Amino acid sequence: MASTEFNALSDWDTSARYTAIGVTDILLSNPEDRHRSKIARYVTTMSDDLPTLAAKLGHPLLPLDSKPMQLKDDERLWMVGPATLVVEE
């Protein structure tokens, strides 16, 4: 499995965006051991345009938690923090 770290900022940013090449199974992880109120969030889109959804409304990912998912070809995974998140392919 290849791992890629993303420094997720407090708002949507292209530096914390993963784009699937082909149908891709991934594991999104929030490995930071922080207080449970420090929740990372994520959404998926089919374009390079920043998500229009407010960052605080993205899907939650708690510290020390992981989320397996399958992305479609060219689907983008956008992540916000504050956290360093890991995508494993």
N, C-alpha and C positions, 0 to 999 in steps of 0.2 A: 504494500500500500504506500502510495506517495502522500506525504503530508505537506500542507501549505499553511503557514501562519498569516493571519490578517490582524492588523492593529485597528480594531473597530472604534471609530470616533463616536461622538455623541449625536451625529446626524448622518444621513446618507451621504456617502462619498465614494467615488470610483476606486479609491485605494482599498476599500473593503468590499469588493465585488468579485465574485467568482462566476465564470462563464463556462457552462458545460459544453464539451465537444463530443457530440453524439449523446445517446442516452447514457447517463452516468449515475451509478450508485455512489453516494457519498455518506460520510458520517461527519456531521457538524458538531464540534465539541467546544465547550466553555471550560477549559481546564483550570481556570483561576480559582483559588480557594479564598473567596471574598465573602463578605456578609451576604446573605441571600437576597438582600434588597438591591444588590448590584446586578441587575438582570440585563443580559444582552438580548437583542431582538433581531429578527430577520424577516425578510419577505422575498418573494421571487417575482420576476418580471420576464417579459420576452423582448425587451429592448434595452438599449444603453441609456435611455432617459432616466433621470433620478426618479425614484418612486414618489408618487404624489401623496401617499399615505404618510401621516405624521409618524416619525420614528417611534414615538412612545406607544403606537398602536400596532407595531409589528408583532410577529409571533414571539413569545418569550422563550428564552433559554437560560435557565438558572446556572449559577456557578456549580462546577463539578458535574454538569449534566451533558448528555449527548443526544443528538437527534439523527437517526438514519433517514435518508430520503433518496428518492430517485428524481433526477432532473432530466427534462426533455432536452433534445439537441438545441443548443443555442439559448437555453434558459439561463437567466442570471439570478444568482443568489446574492442579495444585498444584506450586509450585517452592520449593526450599530452596537456600541458598547456603553460605557468604557470597559473594554476587555480585549485581550488577545485571544482570538478564536482560531480554531484549527479545522481545516477541511481535509479529510482523508478520502482518497479515491481508491 
